């Protein structure tokens, strides 16, 4: 089984003091230190400079939760991919459903953000996912396909090879109600086919699952063929829980089927 990637998304939580402590606890884990897994945490922007220092020479990678769709200029309040790159940021979540819902981000904007990240040498973690209503009305696949295709349309095949995709059903985010391993695998398999139909080389793009991932559900998710890791929100705010998920991903052989 391919090496897994676990990404924590801290969202707008914590203080500089509490997040510094949390970051050190995660960084010091022996599995992460030994690079037995790829792991990253996406911290609030203002905590990036401190996080860069804490993660100096660490295998734990630094990420942010968003970036601007623009390169530079008169965009008050925005932070560009180049600015993030200057601080050693390696991952940027783009198109999270909370950005799409609360900040009106369109599939096209998300595609532009993915392109800005790649231009700056940052791996975009492009989130796609359907709402409960879209699932119930039978258009879950169509929804995620539109979101994915819009992102791919902004990129060349070469650039698209460098992205990470995250399937995050909106109904599973922060609700404690994860998609079942079967539901997630079904959608991951579909997303992989959409990628493959673009170019054979895109079939190996990393596809994470996100939405109420916890240690109790992670092993079964990681045992699925097309689930390459997880984007973890709530459970990434506690070092022990996040690290349990990391450990399960690092040793998939012991995961129950
Ligand atoms: P959750 O969030 O794990 O708290 O459901 C996941 C996410 O929003 O990325």
Boltz pocket constraint, residues with backbone or C-beta under 6 A from the ligand:
constraints:
  - pocket:
      binder: B
      contacts: [[A, 9], [A, 168], [A, 172], [A, 173], [A, 174], [A, 175], [A, 176], [A, 210], [A, 211], [A, 212], [A, 213], [A, 231], [A, 232], [A, 233], [A, 234], [A, 235]]
      max_distance: 6.0
